[in-house]
Amino acid sequence: MSPTRLWAVTRKELIQLRRDTRSLVLAFLLPILLLVLFGYAISWDVDRIETAVLDRDHSARSRDLLSAFWSSGYFELVRRVDSYDAVDALLDRGAVRVVLVIPPDFAEDLDAGRSAEVQALVDGADANTATIALAYAGAIVGSYSRTVRLQGRQLAAPVEVQTRVWFNEDLLSRNMIVPGLVAVIMMIIAAMLTSLTIAREWERGTMEQLASTPVRRSEVVLGKLLPYVAIGLADIVIVSLVGVVLFGVPFRGSPVLLMSLSLAFIIGASGLGIFISAVARSQLLATQLAMVLTFLPAFLLSGFMFAIDVMPPVLRAFSYLIPARYFLVVTRGIFLKGVGIQVLWIQGLLMIGFAAAGVFAAIRVFRKTIQT
């Protein structure tokens, strides 16, 4: 391989990039736009749950219990109703997610030392929100019950659970989403940018000039790859800074380790893009293939949106072929946990293998011959 020929192809690609405003916008602005859009749009936090109340007791005890719900910050009172018919209407229209029903003998049972029941009617159309709302309600009622026992001078429960959350102490979904978005976005951007390289040569008719030169296939592929690898590394820095500054996501690990592992991931994603470009020979088709082969697998099968452990066995097996799965572990591990290479070495080796396979496949499929 000649460094002179390699630099000539790289310099040619840099000149084309400088003249192509759309590619530059796609390279630097689209990652920020996607991060901001998805970062604000995607959230698994459940709070301010719209709640209605059917209080049939109207006692100080019932008011104390409801006050515990409102002060938690998870439930928001939007309606008070006086019958089950009104409850049915609210749940049917989706006006509320939860209805709390307090029976008429609530305070009497508590004062007499008997167990008192509270009913929580939950709209199960959104199963995730319903499950979390029930967990919140159970925790609030349990805390209220302990308070009642202490007021009655009864002994507290013999076992008390003391929980501590590591790495994401406030359980904020954005702290998990933003590092995952870095992996998903870079998979899409790197493959989309490089998927236009060789297809653009064919459509503009400049492949004939390139074919007449002594440049080897490997030099063409690597020469076109290098500028986009540099752009990808710059994008990693930009989106990481946006995630930390704009979304307040902690960064506890090593920037050098993040950039080193990102290099292997970006080389592999860029190699996949050039492979697509060499096969498609059309910018439109190459872009469509890049979106299908990167966005959907990275978004759905990497563990970003859905836990891999709960997927069917076939999809779990297929997810091992998705490089974003490994880079997702890297970004979350470095951002949130501050782990080092002693933990992430397996993911690093797999991404290096992905990079080698992507570049090798691109070189093998690329042909300088002109078909007539």
Secondary structure, 3 states (H helix, E strand, C coil): CCHHHHHHHHHHHHHHHHHCHHHHHHHHHHHHHHHHHHHHHCCCCCCCEEEEEEECCCCHHHHHHHHHHHHCCCEEEEEECCCHHHHHHHHHHCCCCEEEEECCCHHHHHHCCCCCCCEEEECCCCHHHHHHHHHHHHHHHHHHHHHHHHHCCCCCCCCCCCCCCCCCCCCCHHHHHHHHHHHHHHHHHHHHHHCCHHHHHHHHCCHHHHHCCCCCHHHHHHHHHHHHHHHHHHHHHHHHHHHHHHHCCCCCCCHHHHHHHHHHHHHHHHHHHHHHHHHHCCHHHHHHHHHHHHHHHHHHCCCCCCCHHHCCHHHHHHHCCCHHHHHHHHHHHHHHHCCCHHHHHHHHHHHHHHHHHHHHHHHHHCCCCCCC
